[in-house]
Amino acid sequence: MNIWPRNTSIENGEIYIAGISAQDLAKEFGTPAFIIDEDDFRSRIQEFRSALDITFGNENSGIFYAGKAFLSVQIAKWLAEEGVGLDVCSGGELAVAIAAKFPANRIEVHGNNKSAAEIRSAIEIGVYVIVADSLHEIERIEDIAKQLGKKQAILLRLTPGIEAHTHEFIATAHEDVKFGFSIASGAAAIATKKALDATHIELRGFHCHIGSQIFDSNGFDIAAQRVIEFMAEMKAVHAIEFPDLDLGGGFGIAYVASDTPQSIDSVINRMHEIVLGECKKHGLAIPHLSIEPGRAIAGPSTVTLYEVGTTKEVNLDGGQRRNYISVDGGMSDNIRPALYGAQYSVQLANRTSTSPLTSSRVVGKHCESGDIIIREVELPSDVKPGDILAIPATGAYGRSMASNYNHQPRPPVIAVRNGQARVILRRENAADLLNLEVNS
Ligand SMILES: *Cc1c(COP(=O)(O)O)cnc(C)c1O
């Protein structure tokens, strides 16, 4: 499976993204840096859009890009231009959307503990929908909408009770989780009644999100079945047919060549088949169908460039040796290996090498032995200080989860397109890091 952005080429060992060499990018913008292939990012949106157009139809389906995967003002502008919606899950993400003048009526608001202030600003600007996650939140939305003299559209986040085959920390829809209202326990039915009784809430339908980096469509199938069955039960009890169904995100991507995610087309086709079948079975009209891909849009678009600072050979038990290659970033710009044991690929990006491959570990510069980017990889034995390493598929949950651990400035994001590069988020500097200090 290809793991590089669509406009990547390799010539004489040098990696080019959208026509610009990794070496030139590193020289001009410094390292570490996130290089985002703008056309790749846009093309993934278009793929989801056309798959939905062909199946559910343009008017009857929607995409809400999950901003938590990676969001900036530029990204919000690209989304607006591509005609899709945005899912935000904090006041900060909402602030980025507002700064980008993103159309409020295409914003969906998530989160399991939205503050009163976050709910207020969402209702004030007129977001499309708030996805309510608890009874407290339904009350809060009702109170604030009442104060503002508005009626707010909401969905209820449901927990369909599924263990999607993914890492435990990124599986979100089995019973013992903080998210959503359980269908099985009756909590979802209670929440539905409460939302219908509220006078300043319009309950439009239901949402579920079963996890992330999912390869197997089985989880989506069962989630859709359970939520649609629940919609039928609620129709029977309340005599209301809810117009909206949102099946969340979680579509997997390839991080290493052996990963085999399904194509966007086949995931959406399958979803269409299941939704159609289940609605028919329960005598429901097909609801407006939304999805919330984050990783599958942002992830494949981006490559991280690092510069090698030091290398060190260590002896392992049994006489083998391992080359530790230290780069100028690490867990501060990519926490996923430490957090989830996530796997990545790497390539020497600035030259060819004829040296033999040797067992290597790519590590960061932080004061943690868990600061590992790639645990085990074969790299040429002559990788040396000054070389550029490229790690593909870092567009999702990289910059967005970046930290200032060790007071490391967070890397810039550089958009490349047709041989042109421009900074869309600049590198942090010492002044940024010192900006919060109060010298009283
Ligand atoms: C994280 C999340 C998404 C996006 O997940 P991806 O795996 O990035 O597609 C979508 N919806 C909700 C509610 C989420 O929490």
The ligand as an SDF file (V2000), in Angstrom:
LIG
                    3D

 15 15  0  0  0  0  0  0  0  0999 V2000
  -11.8600   11.3240   16.5890 C   0  0  0  0  0  0  0  0  0  0  0  0
  -13.2220   11.4680   16.0620 C   0  0  0  0  0  0  0  0  0  0  0  0
  -13.4370   11.4700   14.6860 C   0  0  0  0  0  0  0  0  0  0  0  0
  -12.3500   11.2880   13.6760 C   0  0  0  0  0  0  0  0  0  0  0  0
  -11.7050   10.0670   13.7850 O   0  0  0  0  0  0  0  0  0  0  0  0
  -10.6640    9.6120   12.6590 P   0  0  0  0  0  0  0  0  0  0  0  0
  -10.1620    8.3180   13.1530 O   0  0  0  0  0  0  0  0  0  0  0  0
   -9.6110   10.6650   12.6320 O   0  0  0  0  0  0  0  0  0  0  0  0
  -11.4030    9.5400   11.3860 O   0  0  0  0  0  0  0  0  0  0  0  0
  -14.7330   11.6430   14.2400 C   0  0  0  0  0  0  0  0  0  0  0  0
  -15.7580   11.8060   15.1030 N   0  0  0  0  0  0  0  0  0  0  0  0
  -15.5790   11.8140   16.4360 C   0  0  0  0  0  0  0  0  0  0  0  0
  -16.7390   12.0080   17.3220 C   0  0  0  0  0  0  0  0  0  0  0  0
  -14.3110   11.6410   16.9650 C   0  0  0  0  0  0  0  0  0  0  0  0
  -14.1410   11.6430   18.2830 O   0  0  0  0  0  0  0  0  0  0  0  0
  1  2  1  0
  2  3  1  0
  2 14  2  0
  3  4  1  0
  3 10  2  0
  4  5  1  0
  5  6  1  0
  6  7  2  0
  6  8  1  0
  6  9  1  0
 10 11  1  0
 11 12  2  0
 12 13  1  0
 12 14  1  0
 14 15  1  0
M  END
$$$$
